[in-house]
Amino acid sequence: MDRDQIRMELGKLGYDFSMLAEAIDKSPSLISKVASRQAKSRFVAEAMVKILNRTMAEVFPDVPEYQLARPTTETERSARVVELRELLETPKR
């Protein structure tokens, strides 16, 4: 989706960029820039995706960084950190 499509879909739901910005405590400028791919913010992108009830791939298919898997809970994150520590402690063969 491009910036205008995102804006229109939000509008159909009764929202606009400035309302989203206020709800997530970010600037309206950042919201607009993320929607138009002039800036990157996974936090803002995830908020847009959630409001639009779409997947990241549907809204931002052209931003590879947003497609990467990321732990969604603190427990998942902690498990991944432990995994990395174990990997780094394992001697090379």
Rosetta blueprint (number, residue, H / E / L):
1 M L
2 D L
3 R H
4 D H
5 Q H
6 I H
7 R H
8 M H
9 E H
10 L H
11 G H
12 K H
13 L L
14 G L
15 Y L
16 D L
17 F H
18 S H
19 M H
20 L H
21 A H
22 E H
23 A H
24 I L
25 D L
26 K L
27 S L
28 P H
29 S H
30 L H
31 I H
32 S H
33 K H
34 V H
35 A H
36 S L
37 R L
38 Q L
39 A L
40 K L
41 S L
42 R H
43 F H
44 V H
45 A H
46 E H
47 A H
48 M H
49 V H
50 K H
51 I H
52 L H
53 N L
54 R L
55 T L
56 M H
57 A H
58 E H
59 V H
60 F L
61 P L
62 D L
63 V L
64 P H
65 E H
66 Y H
67 Q H
68 L L
69 A L
70 R L
71 P L
72 T L
73 T L
74 E H
75 T H
76 E H
77 R H
78 S H
79 A H
80 R H
81 V H
82 V H
83 E H
84 L H
85 R H
86 E H
87 L H
88 L H
89 E H
90 T L
91 P L
92 K L
93 R L
